[in-house]
């Protein structure tokens, strides 16, 4: 299964996370398929930067976000966009029938 999750970077006591697409069997900081953005919780307010279009594309292909990645993607509007695209697709299928 393909997951969207965080991989830890940065020095000791200074975490910095990349939001990555990875096979669920890989370790936390292992090789990933694609990097979608980053999350820095140490600054106030926390800095989140994600390529929204690529994230939506991966979720529509079946990638499952982890709990923490889902929260970040929700704050950036990715999950709302995915939901709207799925509703649009369903409504088009109903109109065709």
Secondary structure, 3 states (H helix, E strand, C coil): CEEEEEEEECCCCCCEEEEEEEECCCCCCCCCCEEEEEEECCCCCCEEEECHHHHHHHHHHCCEECHHHHHHHHHCCHHHHHHHHHHHHHHHHHHHC
